[in-house]
Amino acid sequence: MIHISLFLNDISGSEIIVILLFILIFFGSKSIPSIAKTIGKGLYQVRNATAEIQHEIKNSVSDITTDINIKNILTEKQEELLAPMDQIYSEIENTMHYNNNTGNKETIQADEAKKETKETKDTKDTIETAELAENKENIITNSNEDNSKNNDSNSDNNG
């Protein structure tokens, strides 16, 4: 059953019967079928017109979307915006990797420099130790020579 929710919500069943009797008396039994036929054709035309308008709106919207092609435009703009960001990101990564590699090279060079410094220090220590030992020998030798000269001179003086 079709529910018509216009102004008929407030009309009771007895009021509808009174209206139908008034139409029957006013138009007569012969003209009611032609009136119903005319009303039916009018409703059919209104429904067809409504369907055509909806169809036209849908077609125009689809034509507009194909003309505008919003998705492609958005994709292009997104790519345009992301391209510099990607470039900056890759440059930052390259810089980080370069710094890490350079840092590794610097660390290796620093380690080598430390080794060289240690070797140089060890060599200097060895040389200093050798010089000290040589100086000790010279001192001992000189003191022995002095003692022997003193002993010779004392023995010459005593003899």
Secondary structure, 3 states (H helix, E strand, C coil): CCCCCCCHHHCCHHHHHHHHHHHHHHHCCCCHHHHHHHHHHHHHHHHHHHHHHHHHHHHHHHHHHHHHCHHHHHHHHHHHHHHHHHHHHHHHHHHHHHHHHHHHHHHHHHHHHHHHHHHHHHHHHHHHHHHHHHHHHHHHHHHHHHHHHHHHHHHHHHC
